[in-house]
Each structure stands twice: as C-alpha cells, then as structure tokens.
Amino acid sequence: MNTFGKASKVAVIGAGMAGSALARALMDEGAAVHLFDKSRGPGGRMATRRCAWTDAQRDARLTAFDHGAPCFSAQDSAFRAAVAQAVHAGCVTNWQPRLHPQSLPCPDAEQGSAHFVAAPDMTQWCRQLAQGAMPRWEQAVQGLRRTPRGWAVESSDVLWTDVFDAVVLALPPAQASPLLAPHQREWAQRASLAVMQPCWTTMAVSDATPGSHAWDLARPEPGALGLVLRNESRPGREARRDEVHWVLHAKAGWSRAHIDQEPAWIASAMQQALAEWLGAPLRWQHAVAHRWRYAMPHVGRHVVTPSGWWDGRLRLGVCGDFLGGGGVEGAWRSAHALALSMQGVAEPEVAEEAALAKEEFGL
Ligand SMILES: Cc1cc2nc3c(=O)[nH]c(=O)nc-3n(C[C@H](O)[C@H](O)[C@H](O)COP(=O)(O)OP(=O)(O)OC[C@H]3O[C@@H](n4cnc5c(N)ncnc54)[C@H](O)[C@@H]3O)c2cc1C
C-alpha cells in the first residue's frame, strides 16, 4: 500500500466541485494543495456568468445568470451532512421553485428531495471549499511530467518550477484523457470512452409579461427546451419587477444535433422555442448562448458506486462527476472516495470499479 503523506504537496487540476472538495479533504489532512484551473476562478460547471448588455434606455447593464447546474439534490447521508455545513456557512441555500402548471415534474420530486443552490452565486460553495489552497487561475494544463523529484505541471506553455508529490485530475473525462495518456494508458482509454451529454444554454432578458412572475421553473415536454428557469426569482439573485432573466437549457438530443451551430443562431432558436411553448411573444432585450460540450455524464440504469482512480505507485489520481454517478453530488462523492484511497483508508477497488464502468459506460 502506497499511502499519501500528511505533509504532501499535491497539484489538483480542475477546481469544479470534485477538485474543490478534494482540495478541502486533503488540506484538512495537512496537505498543501495547489489548485490549477483554466477559468478565472473555481466552480467549473457550477457556474454563474455576468453578461454586459445595453438596455432600451441605452444604460449599460451587468446581469448574472446561473448558466451551468441550476441546482442540486442530496441523497447520500455524507453529502447531506456536507450540504448542511455549507448551509450553515451561508454559501448554500434551500430552493423551492414553483413549477409552471404545464411543466413535467422535477426528476427528484418523487423521492421528495430538496433542491439546493449556492449563494449568492453558483460558484460560492467551491470558492469556500477551496479556501487555503494555492490558486493558479487561467492556467489550462497541457501536460504532466514525471521528474526524479516528483510531478511537474505544464500549463499554457509554462512549466511550473514547483514539483508535487502527487497530482490529481478533477476534469471531465475527455479533458483528463490526453493528460493521462503518457502515464496511465488504460485510464486514458477508459476516460476517452465515457459518454458525456452536451447542453446548449441561452441566457436572455425580456420584459415581464402578465403571469411571468407566477412560476420559477419549467420542464417543457415538447420542443427543444429541457429546462426553463427565471434566474431573478432564485434566492439571493438580483430581481427587477419589469424584467425576466431567463436561463434556457436545450435538451441533450437537440444540443447534439446543433452542436456546431453559431451561438447567435442557437440563442434565436431557443428564444423562439420558449415563445412557442408559452404561447405568447416576448419582448427581448438581450440574449447570448453558451455551449457546454460536456454538461452531464450519461448515467445508465444503475447508480455507480462513487469512486476515484488512485495509482499509489505513480501517485496519480482522477475524480469527477463521471466516476460518482453524475451531478454535483456525484462529483463530491467521487472526490471523497479518492481522498480515502489516497490516505490509504480504503484501497481502490479497481476490479469492481472497472466492472461498474463497463456496465455504465460500456468501457
Ligand atoms: C447546463 C448544466 C446543467 C446541469 N444540471 C445539473 C443539475 O440539475 N443537478 C446536478 O447535480 N448537476 C447538474 N449539472 C452537472 C454538474 O454541474 C456537474 O456534474 C458537476 O458540477 C461536475 O463537477 P466536476 O468537478 O466533476 O467537473 P467540472 O465542474 O467540469 O470541473 C472541471 C474543472 O476543470 C477545469 N478544466 C478543464 N480542463 C482543464 C485543463 N486542461 N486545465 C485546467 N483546468 C481545466 C474546468 O475549467 C472546470 O473548472 C449540470 C451541468 C450543466 C453544464
């Protein structure tokens, strides 16, 4: 057993929920964590974007949209405890959206699950978890090198002079795969075969219409849209009586069929789809589309036993939602499974986990 020392220096690549939760768990055990992310801060797919636009009065405006995961639920008792702590710390809050009367029910509704959102924006929980880690933002990691003294990280054409005792990839599988390939070919292949679903998202502002404030969330059955939410009605978000701040998610099939379309075309098609579904025209003030190539893992019939991949000989690890059953909870659970393996509390159950990966993803 090659366990992970308390004073180790670890590079975690990716500061979404998986990377931030892992950083927290390792720092709590005394490790020094360096957190690399290609974005300007933590959160990953728990994302909020501030859009600059000009309103009809020619005033410059800045409006925030939660354009990644809109919310999450908590099924597992350990994750529920972590959510309760985050609620206590004020960076997560309960959300009870009012459903549009013509909406499909929410997927978790039958289990009576509560919905949670991070506040005041979706990045906030990751930001809190990552506190104390050495951040390296806007660093797209392009390579990992094994040196006699440990791991070196190469990002955006910079080879950092720091050397790490261990390195962990907390990335969507398609982005982890090329970094793994020179060191762990089997994992690289498994990651490259994991199926992720895309999602086109449109962030838009319209004038309020009669009745538009009577509901917060809709899951339309027909048409292109999988989810419609009014961002300004969410806890702690900026609200104006005369405006609606829409976040529209296209269905996975529609997103895949239009994956290479221009964002302007997508925004217009999704605005039209909303007006058709509502049965009324909307007066639009602003709209922009964002493509998530890897929004959600395709999770099959069975719930994957959360796992992280840990190679104690190489001191190389992988975690993320695709190894945890999907979603924010899956990312957190995969990170915690990996932290246990790294600390030698549980040996990685490679054979069992490989069988599950085969069953779930056909790997
Ligand atoms: C539109 C949408 C809707 C969703 N809806 C829900 C929902 O309703 N409920 C739910 O639970 N979940 C939902 N999710 C999924 C949820 O957001 C994810 O499962 C979870 O946040 C994944 O966390 P992660 O840490 O595994 O990955 P990520 O959040 O993707 O984090 C990976 C990080 O790695 C960084 N990165 C990537 N490549 C590199 C590189 N080469 N170098 C450095 N950094 C890199 C990225 O910038 C990112 O910050 C949704 C996601 C999307 C996009």
The ligand as a Tripos MOL2 file, in Angstrom:
@<TRIPOS>MOLECULE
LIG
   53    58     1     0     0
SMALL
NO_CHARGES

@<TRIPOS>ATOM
      1 C1        -26.1790   23.0180  -18.1590 C.3       1 LIG1
      2 C2        -25.8950   22.1030  -16.9890 C.ar      1 LIG1
      3 C3        -26.9310   21.6640  -16.1730 C.ar      1 LIG1
      4 C4        -26.6630   20.8510  -15.0760 C.ar      1 LIG1
      5 N1        -27.6950   20.4870  -14.2400 N.ar      1 LIG1
      6 C5        -27.3970   19.8230  -13.0920 C.ar      1 LIG1
      7 C6        -28.4100   19.5730  -12.1030 C.ar      1 LIG1
      8 O1        -29.5730   19.9680  -12.2780 O.2       1 LIG1
      9 N2        -28.0530   18.8960  -10.9740 N.ar      1 LIG1
     10 C7        -26.7690   18.4800  -10.7560 C.ar      1 LIG1
     11 O2        -26.4860   17.8990   -9.7080 O.2       1 LIG1
     12 N3        -25.8000   18.6920  -11.6770 N.ar      1 LIG1
     13 C8        -26.0840   19.3570  -12.8250 C.ar      1 LIG1
     14 N4        -25.0980   19.5960  -13.7460 N.ar      1 LIG1
     15 C9        -23.8190   18.8840  -13.6330 C.3       1 LIG1
     16 C10       -22.8930   19.4390  -12.5630 C.3       1 LIG1
     17 O3        -22.6640   20.8120  -12.7970 O.3       1 LIG1
     18 C11       -21.6070   18.6480  -12.6580 C.3       1 LIG1
     19 O4        -21.9010   17.2660  -12.5230 O.3       1 LIG1
     20 C12       -20.5770   18.9990  -11.5940 C.3       1 LIG1
     21 O5        -20.5570   20.3760  -11.3390 O.3       1 LIG1
     22 C13       -19.2450   18.4690  -12.1160 C.3       1 LIG1
     23 O6        -18.1830   18.8160  -11.2520 O.3       1 LIG1
     24 P1        -16.7000   18.3480  -11.6170 P.3       1 LIG1
     25 O7        -15.8180   18.9530  -10.6090 O.co2     1 LIG1
     26 O8        -16.6810   16.8720  -11.8070 O.co2     1 LIG1
     27 O9        -16.3810   18.9630  -13.0670 O.3       1 LIG1
     28 P2        -16.3440   20.4850  -13.5510 P.3       1 LIG1
     29 O10       -17.3090   21.3080  -12.7960 O.co2     1 LIG1
     30 O11       -16.4890   20.4470  -15.0340 O.co2     1 LIG1
     31 O12       -14.8740   20.9820  -13.1650 O.3       1 LIG1
     32 C14       -13.7750   20.7550  -14.0020 C.3       1 LIG1
     33 C15       -12.8890   21.9890  -13.9800 C.3       1 LIG1
     34 O13       -11.7230   21.6930  -14.7480 O.3       1 LIG1
     35 C16       -11.3400   22.8470  -15.4780 C.3       1 LIG1
     36 N5        -10.5160   22.3820  -16.6000 N.ar      1 LIG1
     37 C17       -10.8800   21.6240  -17.6750 C.ar      1 LIG1
     38 N6         -9.8030   21.3420  -18.4290 N.ar      1 LIG1
     39 C18        -8.7400   21.9310  -17.8290 C.ar      1 LIG1
     40 C19        -7.3360   21.9780  -18.1080 C.ar      1 LIG1
     41 N7         -6.7960   21.3740  -19.1800 N.pl3     1 LIG1
     42 N8         -6.5370   22.6830  -17.2740 N.ar      1 LIG1
     43 C20        -7.0390   23.3110  -16.1680 C.ar      1 LIG1
     44 N9         -8.3590   23.2810  -15.8490 N.ar      1 LIG1
     45 C21        -9.1890   22.5940  -16.6590 C.ar      1 LIG1
     46 C22       -12.6500   23.4990  -15.8770 C.3       1 LIG1
     47 O14       -12.4550   24.8960  -16.1140 O.3       1 LIG1
     48 C23       -13.5040   23.2280  -14.6120 C.3       1 LIG1
     49 O15       -13.4280   24.3120  -13.7050 O.3       1 LIG1
     50 C24       -25.3320   20.4240  -14.8290 C.ar      1 LIG1
     51 C25       -24.3030   20.8740  -15.6480 C.ar      1 LIG1
     52 C26       -24.5720   21.7090  -16.7180 C.ar      1 LIG1
     53 C27       -23.4320   22.2100  -17.5830 C.3       1 LIG1
@<TRIPOS>BOND
     1     1     2 1
     2     2     3 ar
     3     2    52 ar
     4     3     4 ar
     5     4     5 ar
     6     4    50 ar
     7     5     6 ar
     8     6     7 ar
     9     6    13 1
    10     7     8 2
    11     7     9 ar
    12     9    10 ar
    13    10    11 2
    14    10    12 ar
    15    12    13 ar
    16    13    14 ar
    17    14    15 1
    18    14    50 ar
    19    15    16 1
    20    16    17 1
    21    16    18 1
    22    18    19 1
    23    18    20 1
    24    20    21 1
    25    20    22 1
    26    22    23 1
    27    23    24 1
    28    24    25 2
    29    24    26 1
    30    24    27 1
    31    27    28 1
    32    28    29 2
    33    28    30 1
    34    28    31 1
    35    31    32 1
    36    32    33 1
    37    33    34 1
    38    33    48 1
    39    34    35 1
    40    35    36 1
    41    35    46 1
    42    36    37 ar
    43    36    45 ar
    44    37    38 ar
    45    38    39 ar
    46    39    40 ar
    47    39    45 ar
    48    40    41 1
    49    40    42 ar
    50    42    43 ar
    51    43    44 ar
    52    44    45 ar
    53    46    47 1
    54    46    48 1
    55    48    49 1
    56    50    51 ar
    57    51    52 ar
    58    52    53 1
@<TRIPOS>SUBSTRUCTURE
     1 LIG1         1 GROUP 0 **** ****
